[in-house]
């Protein structure tokens, strides 16, 4: 097993919206990401996956728990060491329209990290910008243009170039294709896959499309209402899903030939509960077709049910 680059232990991120109301966006989650792998994170909107990604890279402060990067406790680093770690951990945002400053030229957007860390100046800085543009499939002539002159797919390539500018080792890709046309999504996924090999990157790839996550991920974690429901190798998750929520998600993936592949569609009843007032016990108990009395009373233990296959469900004792 490759050495873990990032490890999250009992991480919590709560948002206090009123005196007596708290949104538990990330609630006691633990997992690790190996060097050189792509860890996929999936779940419905509001599951807390984007909050988890932003908390890991330091855009939001955790309420409690620990984040270890290269065996360093991120929360205990002094400002100098934290700046070094911040350089190695970058993020690609979901919306390529909102994440680029419309008043800045593309070259200056890409060079923000280069300037902040004083990595290059003058001709060396300019050459680095051109190199990054070419690396993501754009032209050096695009450096003088503004974001509004590009399509959504091109803007996302600019966002990827900006993330690469400081030569990171770990990148959180926060739903990087959800705002793009279907015809462009595969191109961006293939670009990320190529860059992973060329640059020796490690990814946390966040998405709600399980089919796409399977294509790019080595392991996959499934979140629901701030909790991790299941985690295993990508192939194992698809052939042997253990948690009822994972089973329902997989049953909803369209197949190319429904006549050749027989699949029982699992339709969940009701809407996801409010994150302000989640169910006691298992978060999924109010929608689970296999719910038992204990599910509404006690939160299930997060445990390794099979080798390298973790889940939190009372069906597995």
LOVODREN-751628 format. One record per residue (C-alpha): residue number from 1; x, y, z. Coordinates in nm, 3 decimals, m for minus. Layout:
// residues N
ATOM rovex       u       v       w
ATOM   NUM       X       Y       Z
...
END
This chain:
// residues 317
ATOM rovex       u       v       w
ATOM     1   0.000   0.000   0.000
ATOM     2   0.128   0.344  m0.092
ATOM     3   0.202   0.584   0.188
ATOM     4  m0.085   0.810   0.289
ATOM     5  m0.039   1.169   0.175
ATOM     6  m0.345   1.302   0.355
ATOM     7  m0.533   1.169   0.655
ATOM     8  m0.854   1.305   0.807
ATOM     9  m0.939   1.203   1.164
ATOM    10  m1.279   1.264   1.326
ATOM    11  m1.326   1.583   1.124
ATOM    12  m1.625   1.803   1.198
ATOM    13  m1.742   2.126   1.037
ATOM    14  m2.050   2.287   1.192
ATOM    15  m2.221   2.610   1.091
ATOM    16  m2.415   2.793   1.362
ATOM    17  m2.700   2.972   1.183
ATOM    18  m2.902   3.066   1.493
ATOM    19  m2.859   3.035   1.868
ATOM    20  m3.029   2.697   1.875
ATOM    21  m2.965   2.577   1.520
ATOM    22  m2.650   2.415   1.386
ATOM    23  m2.585   2.265   1.045
ATOM    24  m2.355   1.964   1.080
ATOM    25  m2.211   1.973   0.728
ATOM    26  m1.924   1.738   0.812
ATOM    27  m1.982   1.521   1.116
ATOM    28  m1.704   1.300   1.252
ATOM    29  m1.545   1.175   0.929
ATOM    30  m1.220   0.978   0.905
ATOM    31  m1.034   0.851   0.597
ATOM    32  m0.699   0.873   0.422
ATOM    33  m0.576   0.934   0.067
ATOM    34  m0.267   0.756  m0.062
ATOM    35   0.005   0.930  m0.258
ATOM    36  m0.065   0.920  m0.629
ATOM    37  m0.425   0.801  m0.609
ATOM    38  m0.754   0.962  m0.702
ATOM    39  m1.002   0.942  m0.416
ATOM    40  m1.359   0.995  m0.536
ATOM    41  m1.618   1.149  m0.306
ATOM    42  m1.985   1.127  m0.403
ATOM    43  m2.323   1.211  m0.255
ATOM    44  m2.638   1.412  m0.309
ATOM    45  m2.641   1.790  m0.302
ATOM    46  m2.617   1.900   0.061
ATOM    47  m2.428   1.590   0.172
ATOM    48  m2.130   1.801   0.283
ATOM    49  m1.876   1.678   0.030
ATOM    50  m1.777   2.025  m0.097
ATOM    51  m1.752   2.156   0.260
ATOM    52  m1.522   1.865   0.340
ATOM    53  m1.299   1.947   0.043
ATOM    54  m1.277   2.317   0.130
ATOM    55  m1.202   2.237   0.494
ATOM    56  m0.919   2.003   0.394
ATOM    57  m0.741   2.271   0.186
ATOM    58  m0.790   2.535   0.458
ATOM    59  m1.058   2.753   0.297
ATOM    60  m1.273   2.680   0.601
ATOM    61  m1.162   2.606   0.956
ATOM    62  m1.269   2.273   1.106
ATOM    63  m1.491   2.275   1.413
ATOM    64  m1.292   1.983   1.553
ATOM    65  m1.083   1.688   1.442
ATOM    66  m0.747   1.671   1.267
ATOM    67  m0.610   1.692   0.913
ATOM    68  m0.267   1.538   0.858
ATOM    69  m0.066   1.616   0.546
ATOM    70   0.257   1.420   0.506
ATOM    71   0.223   1.323   0.874
ATOM    72   0.203   1.689   0.976
ATOM    73  m0.098   1.801   1.181
ATOM    74  m0.219   2.096   0.974
ATOM    75  m0.388   2.260   1.273
ATOM    76  m0.065   2.268   1.477
ATOM    77   0.166   2.417   1.214
ATOM    78   0.307   2.767   1.254
ATOM    79   0.234   3.024   0.983
ATOM    80   0.557   2.957   0.792
ATOM    81   0.505   2.579   0.770
ATOM    82   0.135   2.623   0.698
ATOM    83   0.219   2.844   0.400
ATOM    84   0.439   2.565   0.261
ATOM    85   0.159   2.312   0.301
ATOM    86  m0.093   2.553   0.147
ATOM    87   0.127   2.573  m0.160
ATOM    88   0.119   2.195  m0.199
ATOM    89  m0.262   2.175  m0.156
ATOM    90  m0.468   2.346  m0.427
ATOM    91  m0.832   2.342  m0.537
ATOM    92  m1.020   2.347  m0.868
ATOM    93  m1.359   2.509  m0.815
ATOM    94  m1.696   2.393  m0.941
ATOM    95  m1.805   2.706  m1.126
ATOM    96  m1.554   2.825  m1.388
ATOM    97  m1.757   3.144  m1.436
ATOM    98  m1.757   3.260  m1.074
ATOM    99  m1.408   3.140  m0.978
ATOM   100  m1.215   3.365  m1.220
ATOM   101  m1.181   3.738  m1.159
ATOM   102  m1.349   3.905  m1.462
ATOM   103  m1.127   4.214  m1.430
ATOM   104  m0.799   4.026  m1.455
ATOM   105  m0.631   3.897  m1.768
ATOM   106  m0.590   3.521  m1.789
ATOM   107  m0.213   3.538  m1.756
ATOM   108  m0.238   3.729  m1.428
ATOM   109  m0.506   3.491  m1.298
ATOM   110  m0.280   3.193  m1.361
ATOM   111   0.017   3.373  m1.206
ATOM   112  m0.159   3.463  m0.878
ATOM   113   0.011   3.177  m0.693
ATOM   114   0.342   3.237  m0.867
ATOM   115   0.336   3.598  m0.748
ATOM   116   0.217   3.514  m0.397
ATOM   117   0.500   3.266  m0.342
ATOM   118   0.754   3.467  m0.544
ATOM   119   0.834   3.169  m0.764
ATOM   120   0.927   3.362  m1.079
ATOM   121   0.957   3.713  m1.222
ATOM   122   0.985   3.882  m1.560
ATOM   123   1.051   3.656  m1.858
ATOM   124   1.060   3.342  m1.641
ATOM   125   0.713   3.425  m1.506
ATOM   126   0.580   3.484  m1.856
ATOM   127   0.727   3.160  m1.988
ATOM   128   0.573   2.971  m1.698
ATOM   129   0.230   3.114  m1.784
ATOM   130   0.268   3.011  m2.149
ATOM   131   0.383   2.664  m2.045
ATOM   132   0.081   2.618  m1.818
ATOM   133  m0.161   2.734  m2.088
ATOM   134  m0.021   2.483  m2.332
ATOM   135  m0.028   2.210  m2.069
ATOM   136  m0.406   2.247  m2.029
ATOM   137  m0.471   2.266  m2.403
ATOM   138  m0.485   2.642  m2.455
ATOM   139  m0.264   2.883  m2.649
ATOM   140  m0.005   3.129  m2.510
ATOM   141  m0.194   3.403  m2.696
ATOM   142  m0.484   3.350  m2.454
ATOM   143  m0.279   3.501  m2.170
ATOM   144  m0.379   3.856  m2.265
ATOM   145  m0.752   3.787  m2.285
ATOM   146  m1.021   3.815  m2.018
ATOM   147  m1.234   3.528  m1.880
ATOM   148  m1.554   3.642  m2.056
ATOM   149  m1.387   3.570  m2.392
ATOM   150  m1.378   3.196  m2.322
ATOM   151  m1.626   2.909  m2.314
ATOM   152  m1.707   2.724  m1.992
ATOM   153  m1.471   2.439  m2.075
ATOM   154  m1.187   2.679  m2.155
ATOM   155  m1.244   2.867  m1.830
ATOM   156  m1.219   2.546  m1.636
ATOM   157  m0.888   2.475  m1.811
ATOM   158  m0.771   2.817  m1.693
ATOM   159  m0.874   2.723  m1.339
ATOM   160  m0.676   2.401  m1.369
ATOM   161  m0.371   2.594  m1.494
ATOM   162  m0.398   2.828  m1.195
ATOM   163  m0.404   2.531  m0.957
ATOM   164  m0.095   2.383  m1.125
ATOM   165   0.101   2.709  m1.120
ATOM   166   0.260   2.651  m0.777
ATOM   167   0.345   2.287  m0.854
ATOM   168   0.113   2.129  m0.595
ATOM   169   0.117   1.766  m0.487
ATOM   170  m0.249   1.740  m0.382
ATOM   171  m0.552   1.889  m0.557
ATOM   172  m0.917   1.898  m0.450
ATOM   173  m1.130   1.892  m0.765
ATOM   174  m1.465   2.020  m0.636
ATOM   175  m1.721   1.902  m0.892
ATOM   176  m1.501   2.038  m1.173
ATOM   177  m1.729   1.917  m1.455
ATOM   178  m2.081   1.967  m1.316
ATOM   179  m2.119   2.315  m1.471
ATOM   180  m1.993   2.204  m1.814
ATOM   181  m2.169   2.071  m2.122
ATOM   182  m2.174   1.692  m2.143
ATOM   183  m1.964   1.705  m2.459
ATOM   184  m1.688   1.888  m2.270
ATOM   185  m1.693   1.687  m1.947
ATOM   186  m1.500   1.389  m2.083
ATOM   187  m1.230   1.620  m2.223
ATOM   188  m1.172   1.779  m1.881
ATOM   189  m1.172   1.440  m1.708
ATOM   190  m0.912   1.308  m1.954
ATOM   191  m0.703   1.622  m1.903
ATOM   192  m0.705   1.572  m1.525
ATOM   193  m0.612   1.207  m1.571
ATOM   194  m0.318   1.300  m1.799
ATOM   195  m0.197   1.571  m1.561
ATOM   196  m0.206   1.327  m1.272
ATOM   197   0.047   1.106  m1.451
ATOM   198   0.260   1.392  m1.585
ATOM   199   0.281   1.589  m1.259
ATOM   200   0.262   1.306  m1.005
ATOM   201  m0.055   1.446  m0.850
ATOM   202  m0.293   1.314  m0.587
ATOM   203  m0.663   1.404  m0.622
ATOM   204  m0.969   1.431  m0.406
ATOM   205  m1.231   1.424  m0.682
ATOM   206  m1.575   1.543  m0.565
ATOM   207  m1.882   1.473  m0.778
ATOM   208  m2.240   1.349  m0.775
ATOM   209  m2.206   1.144  m1.095
ATOM   210  m2.104   0.795  m0.982
ATOM   211  m2.041   0.677  m1.337
ATOM   212  m1.783   0.950  m1.396
ATOM   213  m1.627   0.897  m1.053
ATOM   214  m1.580   0.527  m1.129
ATOM   215  m1.389   0.618  m1.446
ATOM   216  m1.132   0.836  m1.270
ATOM   217  m1.112   0.708  m0.909
ATOM   218  m0.903   0.441  m0.738
ATOM   219  m1.120   0.444  m0.425
ATOM   220  m1.459   0.600  m0.357
ATOM   221  m1.626   0.737  m0.044
ATOM   222  m2.003   0.790  m0.027
ATOM   223  m2.144   1.073   0.188
ATOM   224  m2.496   1.143   0.312
ATOM   225  m2.601   1.433   0.535
ATOM   226  m2.251   1.498   0.667
ATOM   227  m2.165   1.133   0.734
ATOM   228  m1.954   0.884   0.542
ATOM   229  m2.175   0.587   0.453
ATOM   230  m1.930   0.363   0.269
ATOM   231  m1.573   0.354   0.138
ATOM   232  m1.394   0.097  m0.076
ATOM   233  m1.196   0.040  m0.394
ATOM   234  m1.379   0.170  m0.699
ATOM   235  m1.443  m0.168  m0.860
ATOM   236  m1.546  m0.327  m0.532
ATOM   237  m1.799  m0.052  m0.461
ATOM   238  m1.972  m0.110  m0.794
ATOM   239  m1.984  m0.491  m0.782
ATOM   240  m2.050  m0.524  m0.408
ATOM   241  m2.217  m0.214  m0.257
ATOM   242  m2.294  m0.277   0.110
ATOM   243  m2.482   0.030   0.231
ATOM   244  m2.847   0.069   0.120
ATOM   245  m2.778   0.430   0.021
ATOM   246  m2.490   0.326  m0.207
ATOM   247  m2.710   0.056  m0.357
ATOM   248  m2.978   0.314  m0.435
ATOM   249  m2.727   0.551  m0.596
ATOM   250  m2.584   0.276  m0.815
ATOM   251  m2.929   0.161  m0.925
ATOM   252  m2.996   0.509  m1.065
ATOM   253  m2.699   0.509  m1.305
ATOM   254  m2.824   0.487  m1.666
ATOM   255  m2.705   0.187  m1.868
ATOM   256  m2.636   0.189  m2.243
ATOM   257  m2.850  m0.118  m2.311
ATOM   258  m3.125  m0.171  m2.049
ATOM   259  m3.234  m0.494  m2.220
ATOM   260  m2.889  m0.649  m2.187
ATOM   261  m2.832  m0.531  m1.828
ATOM   262  m3.116  m0.606  m1.589
ATOM   263  m3.107  m0.382  m1.287
ATOM   264  m3.363  m0.328  m1.016
ATOM   265  m3.425   0.043  m0.965
ATOM   266  m3.430   0.135  m0.596
ATOM   267  m3.656   0.436  m0.545
ATOM   268  m3.603   0.611  m0.213
ATOM   269  m3.907   0.754  m0.042
ATOM   270  m3.930   1.118   0.065
ATOM   271  m3.670   1.394   0.054
ATOM   272  m3.342   1.410   0.243
ATOM   273  m3.398   1.543   0.597
ATOM   274  m3.290   1.893   0.688
ATOM   275  m2.922   1.914   0.787
ATOM   276  m3.034   2.149   1.065
ATOM   277  m3.237   1.871   1.225
ATOM   278  m3.101   1.536   1.102
ATOM   279  m3.252   1.207   1.224
ATOM   280  m3.119   1.048   1.541
ATOM   281  m2.927   0.730   1.493
ATOM   282  m2.843   0.659   1.129
ATOM   283  m2.885   0.968   0.910
ATOM   284  m3.032   0.750   0.634
ATOM   285  m3.285   0.569   0.854
ATOM   286  m3.588   0.778   0.744
ATOM   287  m3.541   0.674   0.379
ATOM   288  m3.379   0.333   0.411
ATOM   289  m3.582   0.037   0.278
ATOM   290  m3.406  m0.192   0.532
ATOM   291  m3.443   0.033   0.840
ATOM   292  m3.478  m0.142   1.178
ATOM   293  m3.570  m0.003   1.517
ATOM   294  m3.205   0.032   1.619
ATOM   295  m3.137   0.249   1.313
ATOM   296  m3.346   0.536   1.450
ATOM   297  m3.195   0.507   1.799
ATOM   298  m2.821   0.451   1.760
ATOM   299  m2.569   0.581   1.511
ATOM   300  m2.398   0.284   1.342
ATOM   301  m2.028   0.227   1.395
ATOM   302  m1.789   0.309   1.112
ATOM   303  m1.604  m0.019   1.061
ATOM   304  m1.418  m0.237   0.814
ATOM   305  m1.676  m0.501   0.723
ATOM   306  m1.464  m0.664   0.453
ATOM   307  m1.094  m0.615   0.367
ATOM   308  m1.050  m0.249   0.265
ATOM   309  m1.428  m0.206   0.256
ATOM   310  m1.576   0.023   0.522
ATOM   311  m1.936   0.109   0.599
ATOM   312  m2.158   0.249   0.873
ATOM   313  m2.471   0.031   0.880
ATOM   314  m2.650  m0.179   1.144
ATOM   315  m2.702  m0.454   0.887
ATOM   316  m2.338  m0.552   0.939
ATOM   317  m2.257  m0.645   1.298
END
